[in-house]
Amino acid sequence: MRRAAVAIAAGAMAISLAACGSAEESGGSDSTASAAKGDDIKVGLLLPENQTARYEKFDRPLIEQKIKELTNDKATIDYNNAKQDANLQAQQVDTMITNKVDVLILDAVDAKAIKNSVQKAVDAGIKVVAYDRLAEGPISAYTSFDNVAVGKTQGEALLKALGDKATKDSKVVMINGSVTDPNAAMFKEGAHSALDGKVTIAKEYDTKEWKPENANSEMEAAISAVGKKNIAGVYSANDGMAGGIITALKAAGINVPVTGQDAELAAVQRIVTGEQYMSVYKPYAPEATAAAEMAVALAQGKSLDSIAKDKVDSGSAKGIPAVLVPVTSLTKDNINDTVIKDGVYTADEICTGKYKAACDKAGVTG
């Protein structure tokens, strides 16, 4: 995939990070068997769901390609997607153990529920890299974005969009992500740090499974409770939910700023037309590169000192070596300098049919 290759190249350059965490501190280099491994390793990759476009379109191919690059195309990669089913993901971990993978990259459906599965993998001699969401259990490494900063970025963008309307009397609806995703709590924390005291949170929801249809129902309920003339703006934790929210707002004849996250193509198109104010652009290549680099190093019994510069704590582990990737607020003004420049989308992909005139007006080119 051409765009993925471009993004990987950019990510590889961006991921030259200073050392701080040690694989030995998290059980990363104490196995004689793994130390003897060369490029002929087996890597397990488990992603959480396929409703959000990013996982199959970006994360999976980026990680797989980087692993192949790091191992001279000798690594074997076992992949599966849990389709938002925590029980299924636990079964998939069992399968990875049975298949004797050397290392597992895991993006948890439910960060707490997966704890026992992580322990089983580690007991079987398999190191686990938590990807995007910090799973519980004896994790050896972690990579994600600064998720509190993501929520703060969203909240600050919403305040900017409100302008003079950002007063303590202004009513904002917050539609957060799933309670099973630890990232959702961090997004919420960051958003509240920006919004609290500056506007009134009139209604707030935690959205089951991040589903757009659930967000749509929550928005409809908020409109009924708050009144369609009283809603100044909507905090949406991601782009998929923003789509469901905007559908409900349109049906009620409401046009207010809506946030998002993930820079999905449909969201970028909504930003161009003004239906959605912003999204959070998270460059997946650096995150995927870090996961691949840490997984290969762990499988080969090497230290993580040259890869991880940060450390994080989960509810069950301390000082986990981590790579945290910065994010950008994506608005109509910087589409050219973000998703187009990085090769995520072309202008032709964004500016199809009914979006062409809006793209021309916004100066979307490339």
Backbone hydrogen bonds, N-H to C=O, Kabsch-Sander energy under -0.5 kcal/mol:
donor,donor_aa,acceptor,acceptor_aa,energy
5,A,1,M,-2.1
6,V,2,R,-2.1
7,A,3,R,-2.7
8,I,4,A,-2.7
9,A,5,A,-2.1
10,A,6,V,-2.0
11,G,7,A,-2.8
12,A,8,I,-3.0
13,M,9,A,-1.4
14,A,10,A,-1.9
15,I,11,G,-1.3
16,S,13,M,-0.9
17,L,15,I,-1.6
20,C,21,G,-0.5
20,C,308,A,-1.7
21,G,308,A,-1.1
26,S,22,S,-0.7
26,S,23,A,-0.8
27,G,24,E,-1.4
28,G,23,A,-5.5
32,T,30,D,-0.6
35,A,31,S,-2.1
36,A,32,T,-1.2
36,A,33,A,-0.5
37,K,34,S,-1.4
41,I,39,D,-2.2
43,V,41,I,-0.5
43,V,76,T,-3.2
44,G,103,V,-2.9
45,L,78,D,-3.0
46,L,105,I,-2.8
47,L,45,L,-0.5
47,L,80,N,-2.0
55,Y,52,T,-0.9
57,K,53,A,-1.8
58,F,54,R,-2.8
59,D,54,R,-1.9
60,R,55,Y,-2.6
62,L,58,F,-2.5
63,I,59,D,-2.7
64,E,60,R,-2.7
65,Q,61,P,-2.4
66,K,62,L,-2.0
67,I,63,I,-2.5
68,K,64,E,-2.2
69,E,65,Q,-2.2
70,L,66,K,-2.6
71,T,67,I,-1.4
72,N,69,E,-1.0
73,D,68,K,-3.5
74,K,71,T,-1.6
76,T,41,I,-2.9
78,D,43,V,-2.7
78,D,76,T,-0.5
79,Y,77,I,-0.6
80,N,45,L,-1.9
82,A,47,L,-2.5
84,Q,48,P,-3.4
85,D,82,A,-1.4
86,A,84,Q,-0.6
89,Q,85,D,-2.1
90,A,86,A,-1.9
91,Q,87,N,-1.8
92,Q,88,L,-2.1
93,V,89,Q,-2.1
94,D,90,A,-1.9
95,T,91,Q,-2.1
96,M,92,Q,-2.1
97,I,93,V,-2.2
98,T,94,D,-2.5
99,N,95,T,-2.4
100,K,97,I,-1.3
101,V,96,M,-1.8
102,D,42,K,-2.9
103,V,42,K,-1.2
104,L,127,K,-2.7
105,I,44,G,-3.3
106,L,104,L,-0.6
106,L,129,V,-2.9
107,D,46,L,-2.7
108,A,106,L,-0.7
111,A,180,T,-1.7
114,I,110,D,-1.7
115,K,112,K,-1.6
118,V,114,I,-2.2
119,Q,115,K,-2.2
120,K,116,N,-2.3
121,A,117,S,-2.2
122,V,118,V,-2.5
123,D,119,Q,-2.8
124,A,120,K,-1.2
125,G,122,V,-1.9
126,I,121,A,-2.5
127,K,102,D,-1.1
127,K,125,G,-0.6
129,V,104,L,-3.2
130,A,128,V,-0.6
130,A,141,A,-2.9
131,Y,106,L,-3.0
132,D,130,A,-0.5
132,D,143,T,-3.0
133,R,131,Y,-2.5
135,A,133,R,-1.2
136,E,111,A,-2.6
139,I,137,G,-2.4
140,S,128,V,-2.5
141,A,128,V,-1.2
142,Y,321,P,-1.8
143,T,130,A,-2.0
144,S,323,V,-1.9
146,D,325,V,-1.2
147,N,145,F,-1.6
150,V,146,D,-1.6
151,G,147,N,-1.8
152,K,148,V,-2.3
153,T,149,A,-2.7
154,Q,150,V,-2.2
155,G,151,G,-2.7
156,E,152,K,-2.9
157,A,153,T,-2.0
158,L,154,Q,-2.2
159,L,155,G,-2.1
160,K,156,E,-2.2
161,A,157,A,-2.4
162,L,158,L,-2.0
163,G,159,L,-1.7
165,K,162,L,-2.4
166,A,163,G,-1.8
167,T,165,K,-2.1
170,S,167,T,-1.5
171,K,230,N,-0.6
172,V,170,S,-0.5
172,V,200,T,-3.2
173,V,233,G,-2.0
174,M,203,K,-2.7
175,I,173,V,-0.6
175,I,235,Y,-3.4
176,N,174,M,-0.6
176,N,205,Y,-3.0
181,D,178,S,-1.4
184,A,181,D,-1.1
185,A,181,D,-0.9
186,M,182,P,-1.3
187,F,183,N,-2.9
188,K,184,A,-2.5
189,E,185,A,-2.3
190,G,186,M,-2.5
191,A,187,F,-2.6
192,H,188,K,-2.8
193,S,189,E,-1.9
194,A,190,G,-1.0
194,A,191,A,-0.6
195,L,191,A,-2.4
196,D,192,H,-2.6
197,G,199,V,-0.7
198,K,195,L,-2.1
199,V,195,L,-1.7
200,T,170,S,-3.2
201,I,199,V,-0.5
202,A,172,V,-1.9
202,A,200,T,-1.2
203,K,172,V,-0.9
205,Y,174,M,-2.4
207,T,176,N,-1.4
207,T,205,Y,-0.5
208,K,206,D,-0.6
210,W,207,T,-1.7
211,K,208,K,-1.8
214,N,211,K,-0.5
215,A,211,K,-2.0
216,N,212,P,-2.4
217,S,213,E,-1.8
218,E,214,N,-2.2
219,M,215,A,-2.4
220,E,216,N,-2.2
221,A,217,S,-2.2
222,A,218,E,-2.3
223,I,219,M,-2.5
224,S,220,E,-1.9
225,A,221,A,-2.2
226,V,222,A,-3.2
227,G,222,A,-0.5
227,G,223,I,-2.0
230,N,227,G,-2.0
232,A,171,K,-3.2
232,A,230,N,-0.6
233,G,171,K,-1.0
234,V,257,P,-2.6
235,Y,173,V,-3.1
236,S,234,V,-0.7
237,A,175,I,-2.0
239,D,261,Q,-2.3
242,A,238,N,-1.7
243,G,239,D,-1.9
244,G,240,G,-1.2
245,I,241,M,-2.7
246,I,242,A,-2.9
247,T,243,G,-1.7
248,A,244,G,-1.6
249,L,245,I,-2.4
250,K,246,I,-2.9
251,A,247,T,-2.0
252,A,248,A,-1.3
253,G,250,K,-1.6
254,I,249,L,-3.1
259,T,234,V,-1.6
262,D,280,V,-2.4
268,V,264,E,-2.6
269,Q,265,L,-2.3
270,R,266,A,-1.8
271,I,267,A,-2.5
272,V,268,V,-2.1
273,T,269,Q,-1.7
274,G,270,R,-0.9
275,E,270,R,-1.7
276,Q,270,R,-1.3
277,Y,258,V,-1.7
278,M,258,V,-1.3
279,S,330,L,-2.0
281,Y,279,S,-0.7
281,Y,328,T,-3.0
282,K,280,V,-0.7
284,Y,282,K,-0.8
287,E,283,P,-0.9
288,A,284,Y,-3.1
289,T,285,A,-2.9
290,A,286,P,-2.3
291,A,287,E,-2.1
292,A,288,A,-2.5
293,E,289,T,-2.8
294,M,290,A,-2.6
295,A,291,A,-2.5
296,V,292,A,-2.6
297,A,293,E,-2.2
298,L,294,M,-2.6
299,A,295,A,-2.5
300,Q,296,V,-1.8
301,G,298,L,-1.3
302,K,297,A,-3.2
307,I,304,L,-2.1
308,A,304,L,-2.3
309,K,322,A,-0.8
310,D,322,A,-2.3
312,V,320,I,-1.9
314,S,317,A,-2.8
320,I,312,V,-3.1
322,A,310,D,-2.8
323,V,142,Y,-1.8
325,V,144,S,-2.5
325,V,323,V,-0.5
328,T,281,Y,-1.9
330,L,279,S,-3.3
330,L,328,T,-0.6
331,T,329,S,-0.6
334,N,331,T,-1.2
335,I,332,K,-0.5
338,T,334,N,-0.6
338,T,335,I,-0.9
340,I,335,I,-1.8
341,K,336,N,-0.9
342,D,338,T,-2.5
343,G,340,I,-1.3
344,V,339,V,-1.9
345,Y,339,V,-1.6
350,I,346,T,-1.8
351,C,347,A,-3.2
352,T,350,I,-0.8
355,Y,352,T,-3.1
356,K,353,G,-1.8
359,C,355,Y,-2.5
360,D,356,K,-2.4
361,K,357,A,-2.2
362,A,358,A,-2.1
363,G,359,C,-1.0
364,V,359,C,-2.5
365,T,363,G,-0.6
